[in-house]
């Protein structure tokens, strides 16, 4: 039998052609009603299978024209649709003369069963339902209703599609922004790693020579007071470098019992000197409890929140308040809101009377790369990093804000019962000392001289060099003249790790301490694998250097990470 398929979708035509050809039928096809009429007019078509929704002329119009023409009205007509699928659509199709109404998708065997049954019925066939006779006016009205309903549905679908596309475009723009920010942070990380070595060398000289001078000035003098300020500033700068390097590398930070009160006071002291005089700073720091954390990270949290608060008040001024108190969290609504477990916490609050955060974005402020600041004023990582640090310490952070009134950030950190290790004051009654012979290398003469003076001052016999090639030649000529070698990592001609390997080829039992301002090529693991006894990160204060040297000399049989090397275990008087 000659069958005409009318459908504007090529895939649909192909599937129907395959089924019908497989059953022995001859198939022709058209993409709309107008094309179909031309083929029908040429003659020979014995069955029509038509979609409804098509350009130029739809299936309803085609069916109506075929059934209105005495030459073609006996040709069986099947409506095959995925769009007009309601009972009213089927009733209208029968009203205009369709013989069968099949909804897409339809199982192939079911579809072919309907087709073959219709063919077998021949001219005596009857429609499945007997339609009432309708006037042209009624048919036009019904058709218009069907068309308008589908157009309305199509408009809704188009609107939904537009909304989806807009959402995709927004997401794409956000992803592009995140990529740009990630590339920006990668560049910052690369830059940080590049300058860290030089910056830490500068800090080594500042901290080291300040310590040496402190030992020589009159106790209680104004000069001593000034030098202590320089020393403290140098240590803060060291912590700042570590924060910057956190962008460039992932490192396992040292977590131990620490109090928040001195950190909060230090941050407030820094903030006061860096914000406009129109902003009043109000401390309410009461807690002396300890948490398990890292002082540099807590400093980072406070600086970030205080800086954001100051930024929100930069135009009109206001009040910046930092609170610190102990709280006991039981099963209460505020704890439930942050999913806090019952227990003892330090509550840290940073509040401002600035512009506030709009309600529609406050839920996104802890997301990476989200920022309300203008381009170039921030990376969008600050609050995300704060959130990550707080969560890693088992705490929670929340924010409340009112437009025009200000914002309050509240952090809960669990209190620890562990005992804090005793701090090391600058004045140490007696540093670990010795009389061993040390070869000290650094390509910067100021640091080489500093190391020599510090170690000589506590009894060691020190030979200093600024060239790894010269040091290797000296050691090769007198391998038994030294008990320990301390070398910088970044040295011209031969790096410190390579020098260590060459030294141990000459004398396998020589202990080596490797110092680094910053290097992504060496870690505790790689240093240990090379046979190096300790890896030290610059800048390092005199007390720590003396402990590490003594510890390595006394425990030459194994690698000593910097944290362990500072634990003296009662080895020294």
Secondary structure as a PSIPRED ss2 file (coil, helix, strand):
# PSIPRED VFORMAT (PSIPRED V4.0)

   1 X C   1.000  0.000  0.000
   2 X E   0.000  0.000  1.000
   3 X E   0.000  0.000  1.000
   4 X E   0.000  0.000  1.000
   5 X E   0.000  0.000  1.000
   6 X E   0.000  0.000  1.000
   7 X C   1.000  0.000  0.000
   8 X C   1.000  0.000  0.000
   9 X C   1.000  0.000  0.000
  10 X H   0.000  1.000  0.000
  11 X H   0.000  1.000  0.000
  12 X H   0.000  1.000  0.000
  13 X H   0.000  1.000  0.000
  14 X H   0.000  1.000  0.000
  15 X H   0.000  1.000  0.000
  16 X H   0.000  1.000  0.000
  17 X H   0.000  1.000  0.000
  18 X H   0.000  1.000  0.000
  19 X H   0.000  1.000  0.000
  20 X H   0.000  1.000  0.000
  21 X H   0.000  1.000  0.000
  22 X H   0.000  1.000  0.000
  23 X C   1.000  0.000  0.000
  24 X C   1.000  0.000  0.000
  25 X C   1.000  0.000  0.000
  26 X E   0.000  0.000  1.000
  27 X E   0.000  0.000  1.000
  28 X E   0.000  0.000  1.000
  29 X E   0.000  0.000  1.000
  30 X E   0.000  0.000  1.000
  31 X C   1.000  0.000  0.000
  32 X C   1.000  0.000  0.000
  33 X H   0.000  1.000  0.000
  34 X H   0.000  1.000  0.000
  35 X H   0.000  1.000  0.000
  36 X H   0.000  1.000  0.000
  37 X H   0.000  1.000  0.000
  38 X H   0.000  1.000  0.000
  39 X H   0.000  1.000  0.000
  40 X H   0.000  1.000  0.000
  41 X H   0.000  1.000  0.000
  42 X H   0.000  1.000  0.000
  43 X C   1.000  0.000  0.000
  44 X C   1.000  0.000  0.000
  45 X C   1.000  0.000  0.000
  46 X C   1.000  0.000  0.000
  47 X E   0.000  0.000  1.000
  48 X E   0.000  0.000  1.000
  49 X E   0.000  0.000  1.000
  50 X E   0.000  0.000  1.000
  51 X C   1.000  0.000  0.000
  52 X C   1.000  0.000  0.000
  53 X C   1.000  0.000  0.000
  54 X C   1.000  0.000  0.000
  55 X C   1.000  0.000  0.000
  56 X C   1.000  0.000  0.000
  57 X C   1.000  0.000  0.000
  58 X C   1.000  0.000  0.000
  59 X H   0.000  1.000  0.000
  60 X H   0.000  1.000  0.000
  61 X H   0.000  1.000  0.000
  62 X H   0.000  1.000  0.000
  63 X H   0.000  1.000  0.000
  64 X H   0.000  1.000  0.000
  65 X H   0.000  1.000  0.000
  66 X H   0.000  1.000  0.000
  67 X H   0.000  1.000  0.000
  68 X H   0.000  1.000  0.000
  69 X C   1.000  0.000  0.000
  70 X C   1.000  0.000  0.000
  71 X C   1.000  0.000  0.000
  72 X C   1.000  0.000  0.000
  73 X C   1.000  0.000  0.000
  74 X C   1.000  0.000  0.000
  75 X C   1.000  0.000  0.000
  76 X E   0.000  0.000  1.000
  77 X E   0.000  0.000  1.000
  78 X E   0.000  0.000  1.000
  79 X E   0.000  0.000  1.000
  80 X E   0.000  0.000  1.000
  81 X E   0.000  0.000  1.000
  82 X C   1.000  0.000  0.000
  83 X C   1.000  0.000  0.000
  84 X C   1.000  0.000  0.000
  85 X C   1.000  0.000  0.000
  86 X C   1.000  0.000  0.000
  87 X H   0.000  1.000  0.000
  88 X H   0.000  1.000  0.000
  89 X H   0.000  1.000  0.000
  90 X H   0.000  1.000  0.000
  91 X H   0.000  1.000  0.000
  92 X H   0.000  1.000  0.000
  93 X H   0.000  1.000  0.000
  94 X H   0.000  1.000  0.000
  95 X H   0.000  1.000  0.000
  96 X C   1.000  0.000  0.000
  97 X C   1.000  0.000  0.000
  98 X C   1.000  0.000  0.000
  99 X C   1.000  0.000  0.000
 100 X E   0.000  0.000  1.000
 101 X E   0.000  0.000  1.000
 102 X E   0.000  0.000  1.000
 103 X E   0.000  0.000  1.000
 104 X C   1.000  0.000  0.000
 105 X C   1.000  0.000  0.000
 106 X C   1.000  0.000  0.000
 107 X C   1.000  0.000  0.000
 108 X H   0.000  1.000  0.000
 109 X H   0.000  1.000  0.000
 110 X H   0.000  1.000  0.000
 111 X H   0.000  1.000  0.000
 112 X H   0.000  1.000  0.000
 113 X H   0.000  1.000  0.000
 114 X H   0.000  1.000  0.000
 115 X H   0.000  1.000  0.000
 116 X H   0.000  1.000  0.000
 117 X H   0.000  1.000  0.000
 118 X H   0.000  1.000  0.000
 119 X H   0.000  1.000  0.000
 120 X H   0.000  1.000  0.000
 121 X H   0.000  1.000  0.000
 122 X H   0.000  1.000  0.000
 123 X H   0.000  1.000  0.000
 124 X H   0.000  1.000  0.000
 125 X C   1.000  0.000  0.000
 126 X C   1.000  0.000  0.000
 127 X C   1.000  0.000  0.000
 128 X C   1.000  0.000  0.000
 129 X C   1.000  0.000  0.000
 130 X C   1.000  0.000  0.000
 131 X C   1.000  0.000  0.000
 132 X C   1.000  0.000  0.000
 133 X C   1.000  0.000  0.000
 134 X C   1.000  0.000  0.000
 135 X C   1.000  0.000  0.000
 136 X H   0.000  1.000  0.000
 137 X H   0.000  1.000  0.000
 138 X H   0.000  1.000  0.000
 139 X H   0.000  1.000  0.000
 140 X H   0.000  1.000  0.000
 141 X H   0.000  1.000  0.000
 142 X H   0.000  1.000  0.000
 143 X H   0.000  1.000  0.000
 144 X H   0.000  1.000  0.000
 145 X H   0.000  1.000  0.000
 146 X H   0.000  1.000  0.000
 147 X H   0.000  1.000  0.000
 148 X H   0.000  1.000  0.000
 149 X H   0.000  1.000  0.000
 150 X H   0.000  1.000  0.000
 151 X H   0.000  1.000  0.000
 152 X H   0.000  1.000  0.000
 153 X H   0.000  1.000  0.000
 154 X H   0.000  1.000  0.000
 155 X H   0.000  1.000  0.000
 156 X H   0.000  1.000  0.000
 157 X H   0.000  1.000  0.000
 158 X H   0.000  1.000  0.000
 159 X H   0.000  1.000  0.000
 160 X H   0.000  1.000  0.000
 161 X H   0.000  1.000  0.000
 162 X H   0.000  1.000  0.000
 163 X H   0.000  1.000  0.000
 164 X H   0.000  1.000  0.000
 165 X H   0.000  1.000  0.000
 166 X H   0.000  1.000  0.000
 167 X H   0.000  1.000  0.000
 168 X H   0.000  1.000  0.000
 169 X H   0.000  1.000  0.000
 170 X H   0.000  1.000  0.000
 171 X H   0.000  1.000  0.000
 172 X H   0.000  1.000  0.000
 173 X H   0.000  1.000  0.000
 174 X H   0.000  1.000  0.000
 175 X H   0.000  1.000  0.000
 176 X H   0.000  1.000  0.000
 177 X H   0.000  1.000  0.000
 178 X H   0.000  1.000  0.000
 179 X H   0.000  1.000  0.000
 180 X H   0.000  1.000  0.000
 181 X H   0.000  1.000  0.000
 182 X H   0.000  1.000  0.000
 183 X H   0.000  1.000  0.000
 184 X H   0.000  1.000  0.000
 185 X H   0.000  1.000  0.000
 186 X H   0.000  1.000  0.000
 187 X H   0.000  1.000  0.000
 188 X H   0.000  1.000  0.000
 189 X H   0.000  1.000  0.000
 190 X H   0.000  1.000  0.000
 191 X H   0.000  1.000  0.000
 192 X H   0.000  1.000  0.000
 193 X H   0.000  1.000  0.000
 194 X H   0.000  1.000  0.000
 195 X H   0.000  1.000  0.000
 196 X H   0.000  1.000  0.000
 197 X H   0.000  1.000  0.000
 198 X H   0.000  1.000  0.000
 199 X H   0.000  1.000  0.000
 200 X H   0.000  1.000  0.000
 201 X H   0.000  1.000  0.000
 202 X H   0.000  1.000  0.000
 203 X H   0.000  1.000  0.000
 204 X H   0.000  1.000  0.000
 205 X H   0.000  1.000  0.000
 206 X H   0.000  1.000  0.000
 207 X H   0.000  1.000  0.000
 208 X H   0.000  1.000  0.000
 209 X H   0.000  1.000  0.000
 210 X H   0.000  1.000  0.000
 211 X H   0.000  1.000  0.000
 212 X H   0.000  1.000  0.000
 213 X H   0.000  1.000  0.000
 214 X H   0.000  1.000  0.000
 215 X C   1.000  0.000  0.000
 216 X C   1.000  0.000  0.000
 217 X C   1.000  0.000  0.000
 218 X C   1.000  0.000  0.000
 219 X C   1.000  0.000  0.000
 220 X C   1.000  0.000  0.000
 221 X C   1.000  0.000  0.000
 222 X H   0.000  1.000  0.000
 223 X H   0.000  1.000  0.000
 224 X H   0.000  1.000  0.000
 225 X H   0.000  1.000  0.000
 226 X H   0.000  1.000  0.000
 227 X H   0.000  1.000  0.000
 228 X H   0.000  1.000  0.000
 229 X H   0.000  1.000  0.000
 230 X H   0.000  1.000  0.000
 231 X H   0.000  1.000  0.000
 232 X H   0.000  1.000  0.000
 233 X H   0.000  1.000  0.000
 234 X H   0.000  1.000  0.000
 235 X H   0.000  1.000  0.000
 236 X H   0.000  1.000  0.000
 237 X H   0.000  1.000  0.000
 238 X H   0.000  1.000  0.000
 239 X H   0.000  1.000  0.000
 240 X H   0.000  1.000  0.000
 241 X H   0.000  1.000  0.000
 242 X H   0.000  1.000  0.000
 243 X H   0.000  1.000  0.000
 244 X H   0.000  1.000  0.000
 245 X H   0.000  1.000  0.000
 246 X H   0.000  1.000  0.000
 247 X H   0.000  1.000  0.000
 248 X H   0.000  1.000  0.000
 249 X C   1.000  0.000  0.000
 250 X C   1.000  0.000  0.000
 251 X C   1.000  0.000  0.000
 252 X C   1.000  0.000  0.000
 253 X C   1.000  0.000  0.000
 254 X C   1.000  0.000  0.000
 255 X C   1.000  0.000  0.000
 256 X E   0.000  0.000  1.000
 257 X E   0.000  0.000  1.000
 258 X E   0.000  0.000  1.000
 259 X E   0.000  0.000  1.000
 260 X C   1.000  0.000  0.000
 261 X H   0.000  1.000  0.000
 262 X H   0.000  1.000  0.000
 263 X H   0.000  1.000  0.000
 264 X H   0.000  1.000  0.000
 265 X H   0.000  1.000  0.000
 266 X H   0.000  1.000  0.000
 267 X H   0.000  1.000  0.000
 268 X H   0.000  1.000  0.000
 269 X H   0.000  1.000  0.000
 270 X H   0.000  1.000  0.000
 271 X H   0.000  1.000  0.000
 272 X H   0.000  1.000  0.000
 273 X C   1.000  0.000  0.000
 274 X C   1.000  0.000  0.000
 275 X C   1.000  0.000  0.000
 276 X C   1.000  0.000  0.000
 277 X C   1.000  0.000  0.000
 278 X C   1.000  0.000  0.000
 279 X E   0.000  0.000  1.000
 280 X E   0.000  0.000  1.000
 281 X E   0.000  0.000  1.000
 282 X E   0.000  0.000  1.000
 283 X E   0.000  0.000  1.000
 284 X E   0.000  0.000  1.000
 285 X E   0.000  0.000  1.000
 286 X C   1.000  0.000  0.000
 287 X C   1.000  0.000  0.000
 288 X C   1.000  0.000  0.000
 289 X C   1.000  0.000  0.000
 290 X E   0.000  0.000  1.000
 291 X E   0.000  0.000  1.000
 292 X E   0.000  0.000  1.000
 293 X E   0.000  0.000  1.000
 294 X C   1.000  0.000  0.000
 295 X H   0.000  1.000  0.000
 296 X H   0.000  1.000  0.000
 297 X H   0.000  1.000  0.000
 298 X H   0.000  1.000  0.000
 299 X H   0.000  1.000  0.000
 300 X H   0.000  1.000  0.000
 301 X H   0.000  1.000  0.000
 302 X H   0.000  1.000  0.000
 303 X H   0.000  1.000  0.000
 304 X H   0.000  1.000  0.000
 305 X H   0.000  1.000  0.000
 306 X H   0.000  1.000  0.000
 307 X H   0.000  1.000  0.000
 308 X H   0.000  1.000  0.000
 309 X H   0.000  1.000  0.000
 310 X H   0.000  1.000  0.000
 311 X H   0.000  1.000  0.000
 312 X H   0.000  1.000  0.000
 313 X C   1.000  0.000  0.000
 314 X C   1.000  0.000  0.000
 315 X C   1.000  0.000  0.000
 316 X C   1.000  0.000  0.000
 317 X C   1.000  0.000  0.000
 318 X E   0.000  0.000  1.000
 319 X E   0.000  0.000  1.000
 320 X E   0.000  0.000  1.000
 321 X E   0.000  0.000  1.000
 322 X E   0.000  0.000  1.000
 323 X E   0.000  0.000  1.000
 324 X E   0.000  0.000  1.000
 325 X E   0.000  0.000  1.000
 326 X E   0.000  0.000  1.000
 327 X E   0.000  0.000  1.000
 328 X E   0.000  0.000  1.000
 329 X E   0.000  0.000  1.000
 330 X C   1.000  0.000  0.000
 331 X C   1.000  0.000  0.000
 332 X C   1.000  0.000  0.000
 333 X H   0.000  1.000  0.000
 334 X H   0.000  1.000  0.000
 335 X H   0.000  1.000  0.000
 336 X H   0.000  1.000  0.000
 337 X H   0.000  1.000  0.000
 338 X C   1.000  0.000  0.000
 339 X C   1.000  0.000  0.000
 340 X C   1.000  0.000  0.000
 341 X C   1.000  0.000  0.000
 342 X C   1.000  0.000  0.000
 343 X E   0.000  0.000  1.000
 344 X E   0.000  0.000  1.000
 345 X E   0.000  0.000  1.000
 346 X E   0.000  0.000  1.000
 347 X E   0.000  0.000  1.000
 348 X E   0.000  0.000  1.000
 349 X E   0.000  0.000  1.000
 350 X E   0.000  0.000  1.000
 351 X E   0.000  0.000  1.000
 352 X E   0.000  0.000  1.000
 353 X C   1.000  0.000  0.000
 354 X C   1.000  0.000  0.000
 355 X C   1.000  0.000  0.000
 356 X C   1.000  0.000  0.000
 357 X C   1.000  0.000  0.000
 358 X C   1.000  0.000  0.000
 359 X C   1.000  0.000  0.000
 360 X C   1.000  0.000  0.000
 361 X C   1.000  0.000  0.000
 362 X H   0.000  1.000  0.000
 363 X H   0.000  1.000  0.000
 364 X H   0.000  1.000  0.000
 365 X C   1.000  0.000  0.000
 366 X C   1.000  0.000  0.000
 367 X C   1.000  0.000  0.000
 368 X C   1.000  0.000  0.000
 369 X C   1.000  0.000  0.000
 370 X C   1.000  0.000  0.000
 371 X C   1.000  0.000  0.000
 372 X C   1.000  0.000  0.000
 373 X C   1.000  0.000  0.000
 374 X C   1.000  0.000  0.000
 375 X C   1.000  0.000  0.000
 376 X C   1.000  0.000  0.000
 377 X C   1.000  0.000  0.000
 378 X C   1.000  0.000  0.000
 379 X C   1.000  0.000  0.000
 380 X C   1.000  0.000  0.000
 381 X C   1.000  0.000  0.000
 382 X H   0.000  1.000  0.000
 383 X H   0.000  1.000  0.000
 384 X H   0.000  1.000  0.000
 385 X H   0.000  1.000  0.000
 386 X H   0.000  1.000  0.000
 387 X H   0.000  1.000  0.000
 388 X H   0.000  1.000  0.000
 389 X H   0.000  1.000  0.000
 390 X H   0.000  1.000  0.000
 391 X H   0.000  1.000  0.000
 392 X H   0.000  1.000  0.000
 393 X C   1.000  0.000  0.000
 394 X C   1.000  0.000  0.000
 395 X C   1.000  0.000  0.000
 396 X E   0.000  0.000  1.000
 397 X E   0.000  0.000  1.000
 398 X E   0.000  0.000  1.000
 399 X E   0.000  0.000  1.000
 400 X E   0.000  0.000  1.000
 401 X E   0.000  0.000  1.000
 402 X E   0.000  0.000  1.000
 403 X C   1.000  0.000  0.000
 404 X C   1.000  0.000  0.000
 405 X C   1.000  0.000  0.000
 406 X E   0.000  0.000  1.000
 407 X E   0.000  0.000  1.000
 408 X E   0.000  0.000  1.000
 409 X E   0.000  0.000  1.000
 410 X E   0.000  0.000  1.000
 411 X E   0.000  0.000  1.000
 412 X E   0.000  0.000  1.000
 413 X E   0.000  0.000  1.000
 414 X E   0.000  0.000  1.000
 415 X E   0.000  0.000  1.000
 416 X C   1.000  0.000  0.000
 417 X C   1.000  0.000  0.000
 418 X C   1.000  0.000  0.000
 419 X C   1.000  0.000  0.000
 420 X C   1.000  0.000  0.000
 421 X C   1.000  0.000  0.000
 422 X C   1.000  0.000  0.000
 423 X C   1.000  0.000  0.000
 424 X C   1.000  0.000  0.000
 425 X C   1.000  0.000  0.000
 426 X C   1.000  0.000  0.000
 427 X C   1.000  0.000  0.000
 428 X C   1.000  0.000  0.000
 429 X C   1.000  0.000  0.000
 430 X C   1.000  0.000  0.000
 431 X C   1.000  0.000  0.000
 432 X C   1.000  0.000  0.000
 433 X C   1.000  0.000  0.000
 434 X C   1.000  0.000  0.000
 435 X C   1.000  0.000  0.000
 436 X C   1.000  0.000  0.000
 437 X E   0.000  0.000  1.000
 438 X E   0.000  0.000  1.000
 439 X E   0.000  0.000  1.000
 440 X E   0.000  0.000  1.000
 441 X E   0.000  0.000  1.000
 442 X C   1.000  0.000  0.000
 443 X C   1.000  0.000  0.000
 444 X C   1.000  0.000  0.000
 445 X H   0.000  1.000  0.000
 446 X H   0.000  1.000  0.000
 447 X H   0.000  1.000  0.000
 448 X H   0.000  1.000  0.000
 449 X H   0.000  1.000  0.000
 450 X H   0.000  1.000  0.000
 451 X H   0.000  1.000  0.000
 452 X H   0.000  1.000  0.000
 453 X H   0.000  1.000  0.000
 454 X H   0.000  1.000  0.000
 455 X H   0.000  1.000  0.000
 456 X H   0.000  1.000  0.000
 457 X H   0.000  1.000  0.000
 458 X C   1.000  0.000  0.000
 459 X C   1.000  0.000  0.000
 460 X C   1.000  0.000  0.000
 461 X E   0.000  0.000  1.000
 462 X E   0.000  0.000  1.000
 463 X E   0.000  0.000  1.000
 464 X E   0.000  0.000  1.000
 465 X E   0.000  0.000  1.000
 466 X C   1.000  0.000  0.000
 467 X C   1.000  0.000  0.000
 468 X H   0.000  1.000  0.000
 469 X H   0.000  1.000  0.000
 470 X H   0.000  1.000  0.000
 471 X H   0.000  1.000  0.000
 472 X H   0.000  1.000  0.000
 473 X H   0.000  1.000  0.000
 474 X H   0.000  1.000  0.000
 475 X H   0.000  1.000  0.000
 476 X H   0.000  1.000  0.000
 477 X H   0.000  1.000  0.000
 478 X C   1.000  0.000  0.000
 479 X C   1.000  0.000  0.000
 480 X C   1.000  0.000  0.000
 481 X C   1.000  0.000  0.000
 482 X C   1.000  0.000  0.000
 483 X C   1.000  0.000  0.000
 484 X E   0.000  0.000  1.000
 485 X E   0.000  0.000  1.000
 486 X E   0.000  0.000  1.000
 487 X E   0.000  0.000  1.000
 488 X E   0.000  0.000  1.000
 489 X C   1.000  0.000  0.000
 490 X C   1.000  0.000  0.000
 491 X C   1.000  0.000  0.000
 492 X C   1.000  0.000  0.000
 493 X C   1.000  0.000  0.000
 494 X C   1.000  0.000  0.000
 495 X C   1.000  0.000  0.000
 496 X H   0.000  1.000  0.000
 497 X H   0.000  1.000  0.000
 498 X H   0.000  1.000  0.000
 499 X H   0.000  1.000  0.000
 500 X H   0.000  1.000  0.000
 501 X H   0.000  1.000  0.000
 502 X H   0.000  1.000  0.000
 503 X H   0.000  1.000  0.000
 504 X H   0.000  1.000  0.000
 505 X H   0.000  1.000  0.000
 506 X H   0.000  1.000  0.000
 507 X C   1.000  0.000  0.000
 508 X C   1.000  0.000  0.000
 509 X C   1.000  0.000  0.000
 510 X C   1.000  0.000  0.000
 511 X E   0.000  0.000  1.000
 512 X E   0.000  0.000  1.000
 513 X E   0.000  0.000  1.000
 514 X E   0.000  0.000  1.000
 515 X E   0.000  0.000  1.000
 516 X E   0.000  0.000  1.000
 517 X C   1.000  0.000  0.000
 518 X C   1.000  0.000  0.000
 519 X C   1.000  0.000  0.000
 520 X C   1.000  0.000  0.000
 521 X C   1.000  0.000  0.000
 522 X C   1.000  0.000  0.000
 523 X C   1.000  0.000  0.000
 524 X H   0.000  1.000  0.000
 525 X H   0.000  1.000  0.000
 526 X H   0.000  1.000  0.000
 527 X H   0.000  1.000  0.000
 528 X H   0.000  1.000  0.000
 529 X H   0.000  1.000  0.000
 530 X H   0.000  1.000  0.000
 531 X C   1.000  0.000  0.000
 532 X C   1.000  0.000  0.000
 533 X C   1.000  0.000  0.000
 534 X E   0.000  0.000  1.000
 535 X E   0.000  0.000  1.000
 536 X E   0.000  0.000  1.000
 537 X E   0.000  0.000  1.000
 538 X C   1.000  0.000  0.000
 539 X C   1.000  0.000  0.000
 540 X C   1.000  0.000  0.000
 541 X C   1.000  0.000  0.000
 542 X H   0.000  1.000  0.000
 543 X H   0.000  1.000  0.000
 544 X H   0.000  1.000  0.000
 545 X H   0.000  1.000  0.000
 546 X H   0.000  1.000  0.000
 547 X H   0.000  1.000  0.000
 548 X H   0.000  1.000  0.000
 549 X H   0.000  1.000  0.000
 550 X H   0.000  1.000  0.000
 551 X H   0.000  1.000  0.000
 552 X H   0.000  1.000  0.000
 553 X H   0.000  1.000  0.000
 554 X H   0.000  1.000  0.000
 555 X C   1.000  0.000  0.000
 556 X C   1.000  0.000  0.000
 557 X C   1.000  0.000  0.000
 558 X C   1.000  0.000  0.000
 559 X C   1.000  0.000  0.000
 560 X E   0.000  0.000  1.000
 561 X C   1.000  0.000  0.000
 562 X H   0.000  1.000  0.000
 563 X H   0.000  1.000  0.000
 564 X H   0.000  1.000  0.000
 565 X H   0.000  1.000  0.000
 566 X C   1.000  0.000  0.000
 567 X C   1.000  0.000  0.000
 568 X C   1.000  0.000  0.000
 569 X C   1.000  0.000  0.000
 570 X C   1.000  0.000  0.000
 571 X C   1.000  0.000  0.000
 572 X C   1.000  0.000  0.000
 573 X C   1.000  0.000  0.000
